[in-house]
Amino acid sequence: MDLRVIEHHPQRVLEALRRGEFDALEILGEADERDFFERLFREGLLVRLAATMPGRPKKEEVPFWFILASQLSLKLHQENSYLAFERVIRCGGLLNALPPDLASKHIDPQTQALVLTCRGFNEKNDYARTTPCDQDTLRKAAKRVPAPQWLNWYNGPVQTIFQQYGFFDPAGVFVGDGSYLFVPDNPKYEGSCVLWFDEHNHPVEYEKLSAAERKKAHRERCYKLVTLLHLRGSHPCYVYAAVALVSGNVHELPIFAELLEGFVRTVGRGVVKKLLLDRAFLDGERISHWKRDLGVDVIIPIKKNMDLWADAWALGKTEPWHEHPVSMPVPSTPPPQRPEHLIRREAQRQRTLAERKAKTPAPAAERTLSGVRVCFTLARFGAGQTRPPLRPPASRLPTV
């Protein structure tokens, strides 16, 4: 039997790596990324998503499915710069998931060096390629389309494809939220604004703060990210059903209302069943519209200092409470009948119990004290004193 024992000993591994005592090295993230892209290629999801992407040029030298895969690979490695594309390709698993005729990555047996061989997607290569396309191709493909069009693409066609692949759980639990995104204080961040925040990153009005509170406040340039998040109950994951990026000083309620109604128009009624919101989304007219016209049940937690809490308690104290009898539903099918041999066995058992009870003699008559209240007086004694027996006084004993 081939038995291998693996022990977590990072210091020993580092020392072995410094001495060159290893046969092969595999990054766990590379294997995970390879499996991720192999699943996407096998299901055909990337091709279907790329077919709906905006900004397709007349001459498509690099297929859009690869541009989308490269963008996903950068985000998986938490890279925002396209200059990191070549490094991500070297240490990631995207090339391993591509067909060998497009790209391959292996260790040269002679030099023991990592060799990247990429054919590319056109015949314009004068030198051997190390990446299927240039990083500038990805940058131009992203900047060719304005940001609102990318958001409309994600909130529309992408959600339709997600629904066809079963991304949404039948329970239909969604969460609405608005979060602040801090960015460097650079006015070139289009559509951003500058606000004051307290030590808990909650927006505040600086003029209304005390001297002690002003010392803890900080000034930040920010956006506001409004999202409709879908929680999958059967799997510990979530799906962004709709996204909007606006200025930080814009209220999230009207933005979220557009996202919710647009999502329902895209995927149809019945997908969103329960919607969890916070107090920033309190709006009676909109909540009634969502329930009546969209079929969405809204759940908003309340606090004790809110008027809604006080109204609920006031109604509970003044309005009369009525008991409504609950009628049990009649079963559609009658209960199953007991077998005949079980009925005869139970009848025999009951006869045996009756015969034994008839043969048992009656208990002897006992004297009982009825209607007499006997009181015991317990005295507290100190240390060294003898405690008398606990018995009632003779004058209070009843006469039988």
N, C-alpha and C positions, 0 to 999 in steps of 0.2 A: 504494500500500500504506500502510495506517495503522499507523505504527510509533511506539510509545511507549517511552521509556527512563525507568526509575524508579531514582533514586539515593537511598541512605540518607544523609540530611543533616539530622539533627534540629534543629541550630541555625538553619539556613536556614528550616526549616518553622516554628519558633517565631517568628522575626522576621516571616515572612509572615502568621502568624496575628495578631500584634500590630497589623500594618498593615491587617488585614481583607482580605488578598488571597487569598481562597479561595472556590471555588464551592460545594463541598459537603464535609461532614465525616462520616466513618463510622468508628465504633469497630469494630475487628476482633472483639472479644469479642461485640458485638451481632450481627454476622453469624453467628458460630459458634453462639451461643445460638438464633438464629432457625432455623438449619438443624437443630439438635438437636431442638427442639420440633416442627418440621414433620415430621421423621421419626417422632417419637413419635405424633403425631396421625395420620399416614398409616398406620402399622402398627397403630393401635388399642391400643397398649400401655398408655397412661394410663387409658383407659376400663376395660380389664380389671383393672388393678391397683386402681383406685378402687372397683370393684365388690366387692372383698374387704376393703376397709379397715374397721377396727372403729370403733365410736362413731358410726354413722350416725343422725342425728336423724329423728324422725317426719316433720317438715316440712323438706325439703331445699331451702332457698331458693337456696343457692349450690352448684352441682354439685361433687361430691367430686373429679372429675377436674381441675377448675380449682384446687381447694385443693392437690391433690398437685403440680400444675404450678408453683404459686406457691411452695410449699416447696422444690421443686427449684431454682427460679430464685434464691431467697435463698441456697441452699447453693452454687450456681455462682459467686455473687458473694462468697462467704465472709462472709455476714452472719448473725449469730445473733439480732439484735434485729428484731422485727416492725415497729418504728418506721421501719426502713430500706426497707420495702416500696415506698412511693411513689417513693423515689429509684431503687430497682432497676428498677421498672417503666419509669421515664423513660429510663434509659440501657441497659436490657437489650433482648433480642430477643423476649421472650414475646409482646408485643402484636402484633408484626409477623407472628407465626405464627398468631394467632387469626383467625377469619373477620371480614371488614369490618363485618358487622352487629353484632358484639359489641364490637369495639374497633378503633381506628385511630390511627396516629401519623404526622403529616406536618408539613411546614414551611408556614406561612401565606405565600402569595405577597405579601401586602400588608405585613405587619409583620415577615416573616422570623423569626417566633418558632415554637417547637415547640408544636404543638397536639395535645393528647390528647383523644380523644373515645371515651368508654366508655358503652355503653348499660346495662351491668349485667345482672343475672339476675332482677330483679323490678321492679315498678312503684312502688316506694316512694321514688324519687329526687325531691326537691324542687329540687335544683340540678344543674347539669351535673357529671358525674362525670369524674374524672381517672384513676381506677383501677376495674377491673371489680368489685372488692369492697373492703371496708374491712380494714385490717390487723388490727383487733380480731376479725374473723371468723376469720382464720387462727389467731390466738392461742387463741381459744376451742375451735376444732376440734382443736388439738393437746393442750390441757390437759384436754379432756373425757375422754380415754382415758389410763389409767395407763401408765407406761413399760413394765412387763412385757408388757402386751398389744401394744404397738407392736413389741417385740422378737419376740414369738410370731408376729405377723403377717408380719414380715420373714423369719423363719426357716422359716415354713411356706408359706402361700399364695403369697408372692412368689417363692419358689424354684421352686414348681410352674410358675408362669407363665414364669419364666426358662428352665426346661427345655423348655417347649413352643416357645419362640422360639429355641432352639438356643444358649443362652448358654454351655453347658458343652462344652469341647473333648473329642473322643474319646480323647485321650491320658490324660485323667483325672489330672492332676498337681495336688495340693492342698498347702497349707502351713498348719500349725497354729502359732499364736503367742499369747503373752500379753504385753501391753505396759502400762506404767504411764502414766496420764494425769494430769498435774499440774493442779490447779485452785487458785484463790485460797484462802487460809486462812480460810474462812468456814464455820462449823459448819452453816449452812443447806443446804450441799450434802449432801443426804440419801444415806446409805449410804457416804460417804467416810470415810477414816481418815488419820491422820498417821503418817508413817514417816521414818526417817533414810536418806539416800542419800549415796554417796561422790561424788567428782568426776566419775565416769563414769555417774552416775545409776543405780547398782546399789544395791539395798537392803542395809543393813548393820545390825548390832547395835551401838548406840552404846557400850554398856558394855564391849564387847570391843575397842574401838579404842584405839590408842596416842594419846599427846598430839599427835603430828604429824598423825595421821590425823583426829583430831577437828577440827582446824582446817580441813580440807578438806570435812568432812561438812556437809550441809545438811538441814534439816527441811522436808518438803513434805506437803501434803494431796493425796491422790491417789485415783484409781480404778484398776481393772485392766480392760483391754479384751482379751477373749479372742475370737479370730477364727479362722474356717476360710476360707482364701483360696484361690480357684481361679485357676491360671495358664493362660492361653490360649496355646498354643504357636504357632498360626498367626497370631496378632495380638498386638502388644505391649501387652496390657492384662490386667486382672484383674477378678474378680468376687468380692464378699463372699458366700460361700455360707451363713454363719451368724455371728451376732454375739451376744456377751453382755457386759454391763457390770456388774461386781461391785465390792465393796470391795477396796482395794489389798492388804489382808492375807490375802486368800483365795487358796488355791493353785489354779493354773489347770488342773491335770490332771483333777479330777472335773468341772469345768465344761466343759472341752473334750470329754470323753467323752460328756456329754449332747448337746452340739452335733453331734458326729459321728454318733452313733446316730440323733438326730432327723433329720438331713439325709438319711441313708440310708433311713430310713423314708419320708421325703417323696418322694424322687426315685427310690428303688429301688436295688438292687445293680448294680454295674458302672459307675456314674458316677465314684466315687472308686476309682482304681486304685493310685496311688502317693501316699503321704502323707509329707511332709518335716516332721520335728519336731526340736527341740533337746533337750538333756539333761534339761530340767525335766519332760519327758513320759516318762521312762524308767519303765516298769512292765511287767514280763514278763507278768503275767496279762492285763492289758488289751490289750497288743500281740498276744498269742496269740488273744484273743477277736476282735479286729478282723480278723486274718488268717483265722481259721477260720470265723467266722460272718458277717463283712461282706465278705470278699474284698478286703481292703485290705493292700497291701504297705507297711510302715513303714520309712523310712530315717532313721536318727539318726546324725549324725557323732559320733565319740568322740575323746577326747584320750589322750595317752600316759600321763597319770597316773591314768587310770581303770582300775578292776578288770577291765572287759571287755577292754581292750587287753592287759593282762597275761595274762589267761586265753587270749586268742587266740595270743599268742606262745608261751606255755607248751605249749599243745596242738600248735603247729607244731613244737616241738623234740622232744617226747616221742612223739607218735603217729606210727606208720609211714605213709609216703606210698605210695600205690599208683597205678600207671598204668592207666588205663582206656582200652582201644582204642576209637576212634571209627569206626564203620562209616559209610561214605559212602552216602547214600540213592541207590537205583537210580532213574534217570530213568524217568518213566512213559512217555515217548515216545522211540523210538530217534533217534539223531542223524541229521540229514538226509544223504542220499547225495550224493557229489560228481558233478557232471555228467560225461557220457562224454567230452566234448571236453577237459575239464581233466585227466582220467586219461590220455588219449593224449598230451597235451602234456607231462605230468610224466614219462611213460615215455620219450619221445624225448629229454628233457633228461638223464635218467640215462644213456642210451646214448651221447650226445655226450660227457659227462664221462668215461665209461669209455674211449672211444676216445682222447681227449686224454691221459689218464693213461698209456695203453699206449705212446703215441708219445714220451713224455718220457723222455730218457736217465737212467740211474741216477746218483746223485752219486758222485764219486771217493772212494776210501777215505781216511780221515784218521787221523793218529796221535792217540791219546787217552791221557791219563794216568789210569789207573784204580787205585784202592786206595792212592794216595799222598797223604799229607797234607803240604802245603807250608806252612811257617810263615814269615812275614815279621816281621822285627824292626825296629821303627821307633824310632829314637833321637830324643830331643828336643834340639834345638840352640838355642843362644842367638843373640842378634842379632850379625850380622857373620860368622857361621860359614857355611861352604859346606855345603849339603845334598847328600849323596851320592844317586845314583840308587837308586830303590826296586827292589831285586832281591835274591833270596835268596842266602845264602852258597853258594859253589861246592861246599863239602863236603856240602851238603844236597840238591844237585840229583840227581834220580833218574837211573838208567842205563836207557836205553830200548834 
